[in-house]
């Protein structure tokens, strides 16, 4: 459940330590307002980092859902077996994988 609390910045300033504790709960954040308009959002550092990672992934893989469907189909049909392995790619660039058991 997402918990959003809206407060004026002046009230938020008085309760900053309580707010810092509250936002540690998953999906909890505060919107602080100035003259009734949203000015800033306070959330846990962990939640912020998670959002940043999500944005980065969406930027790097804009068609991720489509790519996953394509891979799922390749696994179902066995087409993935035609794909290059890590050893193939390493060999292409002059690297030779060694067996750690030797």
C-alpha positions as CSV (number, residue, x, y, z in Angstrom):
1,X,0.0,0.0,0.0
2,X,1.3,3.4,-0.9
3,X,1.2,5.9,1.9
4,X,1.5,9.6,0.9
5,X,1.4,12.3,3.4
6,X,1.2,16.0,2.4
7,X,2.5,18.7,4.8
8,X,3.5,22.3,4.5
9,X,7.3,22.7,4.5
10,X,7.2,24.6,7.8
11,X,5.4,21.7,9.5
12,X,7.8,19.2,7.8
13,X,10.8,21.1,9.2
14,X,9.4,20.6,12.7
15,X,8.8,16.9,12.1
16,X,11.9,16.1,10.0
17,X,13.2,13.3,12.3
18,X,9.8,11.7,12.5
19,X,9.4,12.0,8.7
20,X,12.8,10.4,8.2
21,X,11.8,7.5,10.3
22,X,8.3,7.1,8.7
23,X,9.7,7.0,5.1
24,X,11.7,3.9,6.0
25,X,8.5,1.9,5.6
26,X,8.1,0.6,2.1
27,X,6.1,2.8,-0.3
28,X,5.8,5.6,2.2
29,X,6.7,9.2,1.2
30,X,5.9,12.8,2.1
31,X,5.1,15.6,-0.2
32,X,6.1,19.0,1.3
33,X,4.3,22.0,0.0
34,X,4.9,25.7,-0.2
35,X,1.9,28.0,-0.4
36,X,-0.2,24.9,-1.0
37,X,1.8,23.7,-4.0
38,X,4.0,20.6,-4.0
39,X,7.6,21.6,-3.6
40,X,9.6,18.5,-2.6
41,X,9.1,14.8,-2.0
42,X,10.9,13.0,0.9
43,X,11.4,9.2,0.6
44,X,13.9,6.7,1.9
45,X,17.3,6.5,0.3
46,X,16.7,2.9,-0.5
47,X,13.4,3.7,-2.3
48,X,15.1,6.5,-4.2
49,X,17.9,4.2,-5.3
50,X,15.4,1.7,-6.5
51,X,13.6,4.3,-8.6
52,X,16.9,5.4,-10.0
53,X,17.7,1.9,-11.0
54,X,14.3,1.4,-12.6
55,X,14.7,4.6,-14.6
56,X,18.2,3.5,-15.7
57,X,16.9,0.1,-16.9
58,X,14.0,1.7,-18.8
59,X,16.5,4.0,-20.5
60,X,18.9,1.2,-21.4
61,X,16.3,-1.3,-22.4
62,X,13.3,0.7,-23.8
63,X,11.7,-2.5,-25.3
64,X,12.3,-4.8,-22.3
65,X,8.9,-6.4,-22.3
66,X,9.2,-7.1,-26.0
67,X,12.7,-8.5,-25.6
68,X,11.6,-10.8,-22.7
69,X,8.7,-12.2,-24.9
70,X,11.2,-12.8,-27.7
71,X,13.6,-14.7,-25.4
72,X,10.7,-16.7,-23.9
73,X,9.7,-17.8,-27.3
74,X,13.3,-18.7,-28.2
75,X,13.5,-20.9,-25.1
76,X,10.2,-22.6,-25.9
77,X,11.2,-23.3,-29.5
78,X,14.8,-24.1,-28.8
79,X,16.1,-21.3,-31.0
80,X,18.3,-20.0,-28.1
81,X,20.6,-23.0,-28.8
82,X,21.7,-21.2,-32.0
83,X,22.9,-18.2,-30.0
84,X,26.5,-17.5,-29.3
85,X,27.8,-18.6,-25.9
86,X,30.0,-16.6,-23.6
87,X,33.0,-18.8,-24.7
88,X,32.2,-18.0,-28.4
89,X,32.1,-14.3,-27.7
90,X,35.3,-14.4,-25.6
91,X,37.1,-16.4,-28.4
92,X,36.0,-13.8,-31.0
93,X,37.9,-11.1,-29.0
94,X,40.9,-13.3,-28.4
95,X,40.1,-14.5,-24.9
96,X,40.3,-18.2,-24.0
97,X,38.2,-19.4,-21.1
98,X,40.0,-21.8,-18.8
99,X,38.5,-24.5,-16.8
100,X,38.9,-23.7,-13.1
101,X,38.9,-27.4,-12.3
102,X,42.2,-28.0,-14.1
